[in-house]
């Protein structure tokens, strides 16, 4: 079975990149069943992320984990709108 991959982009309201990146970097330390990889890159007012999960359902379930919800709620005030999903689909290798 192929893994689910998501690539997203988030625009920030102002230069809060390091603060938001530090918040989102904490996600890697959380127990998120089904997570294979979570990585981010930052350039000025934009953060791009790559997520790989055992399934799309595992990704959806992770958004209900209290610690994940808390980190997201801390990041949202700094974001200029919702994250934009650039790609989602099944991995091929």
N, C-alpha and C positions, 0 to 999 in steps of 0.2 A: 504494500500500500504506500502511495506517495505521501510525503509530508506537505502540509499547507504552509505557504510562504506569503508574507505580506510586506510590502515596502510602502512607507508613508512619509509625508512631509508635513511639518508644522511651522507656521510662521509665527513669530513673536511680535508683540505690540511694541516693544522697545528692546534695547540691548539688555536682555536678561538671560542671554544664552548660557553663561556658566551656571547660574542659579537653577535654571530649568534642566540643564544637562546633569547637574548633580542630583536633582530629584529623580530624574528618569534613570540614572545610572544605578540607583538603589534597587530598581526592579530586578536586576541580575542576581541580587542576593536573596530574593524571595523564593519560597517554595511554590513553584507554579507547575503542577502536574501537566506533562505533555509538552513542556517548553524544551526546545532543542537549542535555539540560539536567539539572542536578543542583542542587537548592536545598534549604535547610533553614531552619526557624524554631525558636526556643527560647523556652519559658516555664517558668521555675523548674526543675522536675525532669522535664520532657518535651521531647523533640525530635521535630519532625515534618519529614518530608522528602518531596520531590517529585522523581521521576526520569522522564525521557523518553528513550527509546531507539529506534533504528531497528527493533528487534525484541526479543521476549522472550529469544530465543537470545543476542543481543548482551549483554543484561543478565546472563544466566547466565554467559557467558564472562568478563565483567568480574570476577566473583567469584573467578576463578582467577588473576588477575594478581597476581604476588607483592607489589607495593606496596599493592594494595587489601587483600589478605589481611593484611598487616602492620598497616595502619591499623585494620582491623576487630578484630584480636586485641588491639590496644592499647585500644580502646574497650570491648570486652566486659566487662572486670572492673568497670567502672563502671555497667553496665546491670542493671536489675532484670528479668531474663528476656530472652526473644528479642524482636526488633522485631515489632510487630504490623502486618501489611499491611492497611491500611484500604480500599484500592482498587487494583485492577489491571485494565487493559483497554486497548482501542485508542482512540487519540485520534480525534476526529471533525472536527477543523478544523486 
